[in-house]
Amino acid sequence: MTTEALVLAHVMDRTRQYTLSYFDRLKDHDLHRRFECDGKTLNSTFWIMAHLTASENGLLLMATGGPFDKFSWAKHFTVGSAGLPQEECPPIEEVMDMFHTVHSKVMAYLPTLTAEALEGPNLTRIPLIGTTVRDVITHAIRHEGSHVGHLGWLCKLHGVRTM
């Protein structure tokens, strides 16, 4: 039996696979490099990786009542944050391990949500997201997808072929 929560989890997982394909393409490049375009500094690949880890944890676990993790560096990679100076960043392996750990928890937890749970309130209280847990989940999917686009641009800026 296919449930709405199972479909939402599947779409999140497929979006994550796309993210991982770009991380794989960029792995041999300077993940901390920040490009400047028209006088504006873009986020680095590292920032996006840490940001998506913190966001998935916050949106798909904490804001839905799931088993979220606390990690000390998360607050430096949330909305509006600039991250940390490279020398103060956690090791890339630590971030990638947490990236996978959080996603594994999400993939185990999301399919368990009932129709009633999906109708529960949006605990983030961010109006742009919507009013329900379902809205939080669909926002997390579109949020990650938007950062997939950023990773595609970073590939081009690093000279990495994407297609």
C-alpha positions as CSV (number, residue, x, y, z in Angstrom):
1,M,0.0,0.0,0.0
2,T,1.4,3.4,-1.0
3,T,0.8,6.2,1.5
4,E,1.2,9.9,0.9
5,A,4.1,9.9,3.5
6,L,5.8,7.1,1.5
7,V,5.5,9.2,-1.7
8,L,6.9,12.3,0.0
9,A,9.8,10.3,1.4
10,H,10.5,8.9,-2.1
11,V,10.6,12.4,-3.6
12,M,12.9,13.6,-0.9
13,D,15.2,10.7,-1.4
14,R,15.3,11.2,-5.1
15,T,16.1,14.9,-4.6
16,R,18.9,13.9,-2.2
17,Q,20.3,11.5,-4.9
18,Y,20.5,14.5,-7.2
19,T,22.3,16.5,-4.5
20,L,24.8,13.6,-4.0
21,S,25.5,13.4,-7.7
22,Y,26.7,17.0,-7.6
23,F,28.7,16.5,-4.5
24,D,30.4,13.6,-6.2
25,R,31.2,15.8,-9.2
26,L,32.7,18.4,-6.9
27,K,34.6,16.2,-4.5
28,D,38.0,16.8,-6.0
29,H,37.6,20.6,-6.0
30,D,38.0,23.2,-3.2
31,L,34.7,22.7,-1.3
32,H,35.3,25.9,0.6
33,R,35.9,28.1,-2.4
34,R,33.4,31.0,-2.6
35,F,32.9,32.5,-6.0
36,E,32.0,36.1,-6.5
37,C,29.4,37.1,-9.2
38,D,28.5,40.7,-9.8
39,G,30.0,41.7,-6.5
40,K,28.1,39.1,-4.6
41,T,29.8,36.2,-2.8
42,L,28.1,32.8,-3.4
43,N,27.9,30.1,-0.8
44,S,30.6,27.4,-1.1
45,T,29.9,23.7,-1.7
46,F,30.8,23.0,1.9
47,W,28.3,25.6,3.2
48,I,25.6,24.0,1.1
49,M,26.5,20.6,2.4
50,A,26.4,21.8,6.1
51,H,23.3,23.8,5.4
52,L,21.3,20.9,3.9
53,T,22.3,18.8,6.8
54,A,21.1,21.3,9.4
55,S,17.9,22.0,7.3
56,E,16.9,18.4,6.8
57,N,17.4,17.8,10.5
58,G,15.4,20.9,11.4
59,L,12.6,20.6,8.9
60,L,12.1,16.9,8.4
61,L,12.9,15.7,11.9
62,M,12.6,18.4,14.5
63,A,9.6,20.3,12.9
64,T,7.7,17.0,12.2
65,G,8.2,15.5,15.7
66,G,10.9,13.1,14.6
67,P,14.2,11.9,16.2
68,F,16.4,14.9,15.4
69,D,20.1,15.4,16.3
70,K,21.9,18.3,17.9
71,F,25.3,19.2,16.5
72,S,27.4,22.2,17.5
73,W,28.0,23.6,14.0
74,A,24.4,23.5,12.8
75,K,23.7,27.1,13.9
76,H,26.4,28.4,11.7
77,F,24.7,27.0,8.5
78,T,21.1,28.0,8.9
79,V,19.1,30.6,7.0
80,G,21.0,33.9,6.7
81,S,24.2,32.6,8.3
82,A,27.5,32.9,6.5
83,G,29.0,29.7,7.9
84,L,32.4,29.7,9.7
85,P,35.9,30.6,8.5
86,Q,37.4,27.6,6.9
87,E,39.8,27.0,9.7
88,E,36.9,26.8,12.2
89,C,34.7,24.5,10.1
90,P,34.2,20.9,11.2
91,P,36.0,18.4,9.0
92,I,34.3,17.6,5.8
93,E,34.1,13.9,6.8
94,E,32.1,14.9,10.0
95,V,29.7,17.0,8.0
96,M,29.2,14.3,5.3
97,D,28.7,11.6,8.0
98,M,26.0,13.8,9.7
99,F,24.5,14.5,6.2
100,H,24.0,10.8,5.7
101,T,23.0,10.1,9.3
102,V,20.3,12.7,9.3
103,H,19.0,11.5,5.9
104,S,18.9,7.9,7.0
105,K,16.8,8.9,10.0
106,V,14.5,11.0,7.8
107,M,14.0,8.0,5.4
108,A,13.1,5.7,8.3
109,Y,10.8,8.3,9.9
110,L,8.9,10.0,7.1
111,P,7.1,6.9,5.8
112,T,5.7,6.3,9.3
113,L,3.7,9.6,9.3
114,T,-0.1,9.1,9.2
115,A,-2.5,11.2,7.2
116,E,-3.5,12.8,10.5
117,A,0.2,13.6,11.3
118,L,0.6,15.2,7.9
119,E,-2.3,17.5,8.8
120,G,-0.5,18.5,12.1
121,P,0.7,22.1,12.6
122,N,3.8,23.6,11.0
123,L,6.0,24.0,14.1
124,T,8.4,26.3,12.3
125,R,5.8,29.1,12.2
126,I,7.5,30.3,9.0
127,P,4.6,31.6,6.9
128,L,6.3,30.9,3.5
129,I,6.3,27.2,4.3
130,G,2.6,26.8,5.0
131,T,0.5,25.6,7.9
132,T,0.9,21.8,8.1
133,V,3.5,19.2,8.5
134,R,2.8,18.2,4.9
135,D,3.8,21.8,3.9
136,V,7.0,21.5,5.9
137,I,7.9,18.3,4.1
138,T,7.1,19.7,0.6
139,H,9.1,22.8,1.5
140,A,12.1,20.7,2.5
141,I,11.9,19.0,-0.9
142,R,11.8,22.2,-2.8
143,H,14.4,23.8,-0.5
144,E,16.9,21.0,-1.3
145,G,16.0,21.2,-5.0
146,S,16.8,24.9,-5.0
147,H,20.2,24.1,-3.6
148,V,20.7,21.4,-6.2
149,G,20.5,24.3,-8.7
150,H,23.1,26.2,-6.8
151,L,25.4,23.1,-6.9
152,G,24.9,23.0,-10.6
153,W,26.2,26.6,-10.9
154,L,29.1,25.7,-8.7
155,C,30.0,22.8,-10.9
156,K,30.1,25.2,-13.9
157,L,32.1,27.8,-12.0
158,H,34.6,25.0,-11.0
159,G,34.7,23.9,-14.7
160,V,32.9,20.6,-13.9
161,R,30.8,19.1,-16.6
162,T,27.2,18.4,-15.4
163,M,25.6,16.7,-18.4
